[in-house]
Amino acid sequence: MNWNLLWIVMAGGALGAGLRHLIGGWLLKQLGSGVPWGTLAVNLLGSLAAGFLLVWLEGRGPSALYLRAFLIVGVLGGLTTYSALMLECLIYARTDKPGLLVGYLAATLVGGFALVWAGARLAEWLRPA
C-alpha cells in the first residue's frame, strides 16, 4: 500500500468536495433551486477537466502518477457528483415532470461527453510536439 499516494488522493478529494460545495451554493443563489444547476455544472466542468488532464498527463512517465492521483482521482473525484446526479434523477422520476428527467440526463450525458472530448482536444493542441 502506497500511503503517500493515498494521502495525496484524500487531499485532492477534500479540495474537490469543497469546490463542489462552493460552486453549488453560488449557483443556487444565482439561479434558484428549480434545476440542480450545481450538480450539472460540476459534472460538466469535471468532464472538461478530466479530458484535458488525461491527455495532458499522458506520456509524462512515472512522475505523473502523483499528479493523476491528486487531480483526477482526488480533486475530480471529489468535485463531480455522479451519485448526486442519480439521486436527483430519481427525484425527477418520482414527480409528474418526466421531461425534466430526460432533459437533465441529456444535458449531463451529452454535455459531459462533449466537454471531456473538448478537454482532450485542448490538451492535444497545447501539448508540445
C-alpha positions in Angstrom: 0.0 0.0 0.0 1.4 3.4 -1.0 0.3 5.6 1.9 1.8 8.7 0.4 -0.4 8.3 -2.7 -3.4 7.7 -0.5 -2.9 10.9 1.4 -2.5 12.8 -1.9 -5.8 11.4 -3.2 -7.5 12.3 0.0 -6.2 15.8 0.0 -7.4 16.2 -3.6 -10.8 14.8 -2.7 -11.2 17.3 0.1 -10.3 20.1 -2.2 -12.7 18.8 -4.9 -15.6 18.4 -2.4 -15.0 21.9 -1.1 -15.1 23.3 -4.6 -18.3 21.3 -5.3 -19.9 22.9 -2.2 -18.8 26.4 -3.2 -20.0 26.1 -6.8 -23.3 24.5 -5.8 -24.0 27.2 -3.3 -23.1 30.0 -5.6 -25.3 28.6 -8.4 -28.2 28.1 -6.0 -28.1 31.8 -5.1 -27.7 32.9 -8.8 -30.2 30.6 -10.5 -32.5 29.2 -7.8 -33.4 25.7 -6.9 -35.7 24.7 -9.9 -32.9 22.6 -11.5 -29.9 21.2 -9.7 -27.5 23.6 -11.5 -24.6 22.9 -9.1 -24.6 19.2 -9.9 -24.9 19.8 -13.6 -22.1 22.4 -13.6 -19.6 20.4 -11.6 -20.2 17.3 -13.7 -19.7 19.2 -16.9 -16.7 21.1 -15.6 -15.3 17.8 -14.3 -15.8 16.3 -17.7 -13.8 19.0 -19.4 -11.1 18.8 -16.8 -10.9 15.0 -17.0 -10.5 15.0 -20.8 -7.8 17.7 -20.6 -5.9 16.1 -17.7 -6.0 12.6 -19.3 -4.2 13.9 -22.4 -2.1 16.5 -20.7 -0.6 13.9 -18.3 -0.1 11.2 -21.0 3.4 10.2 -21.7 4.8 12.1 -18.7 6.2 9.0 -17.1 6.2 7.9 -13.5 6.3 11.4 -12.2 2.7 11.9 -13.5 1.4 9.2 -11.1 1.1 11.7 -8.2 -0.4 14.4 -10.4 -3.0 11.9 -11.7 -3.8 10.7 -8.2 -4.2 14.3 -6.9 -6.0 15.9 -9.8 -8.1 13.1 -11.4 -8.8 10.6 -8.6 -8.8 13.2 -5.8 -9.9 16.6 -7.0 -12.2 15.5 -9.8 -13.5 12.5 -7.8 -14.5 14.9 -5.0 -15.8 17.6 -7.4 -18.0 15.5 -9.7 -21.2 14.2 -8.3 -22.5 11.2 -10.2 -24.3 9.7 -7.2 -26.0 13.1 -6.6 -27.0 13.1 -10.3 -28.6 9.7 -10.0 -30.5 10.7 -6.8 -31.7 13.9 -8.5 -32.9 11.8 -11.5 -34.8 9.5 -9.1 -36.5 12.5 -7.5 -37.5 13.8 -11.0 -38.7 10.3 -11.9 -41.0 10.3 -8.9 -42.7 13.5 -9.9 -45.1 14.4 -12.6 -42.3 16.1 -14.7 -40.7 13.3 -16.7 -39.5 15.9 -19.3 -37.2 17.4 -16.7 -35.7 14.0 -16.0 -35.0 13.4 -19.7 -33.7 16.9 -20.3 -31.4 16.9 -17.3 -30.0 13.5 -18.1 -29.5 14.5 -21.8 -27.7 17.8 -20.8 -25.5 16.0 -18.3 -24.5 13.0 -20.5 -24.3 14.7 -23.9 -22.7 17.8 -22.4 -20.3 15.8 -20.3 -19.1 13.7 -23.3 -18.8 16.8 -25.4 -16.7 18.5 -22.8 -14.5 15.5 -22.0 -13.8 15.3 -25.7 -13.1 19.1 -25.9 -10.8 18.9 -22.9 -8.8 16.1 -24.6 -8.6 18.1 -27.8 -7.5 21.2 -26.0 -4.7 19.3 -24.2 -3.5 17.8 -27.5 -3.5 21.3 -29.1 -1.5 22.7 -26.1 0.9 19.8 -25.7 4.3 20.5 -27.1 5.2 18.4 -30.1 
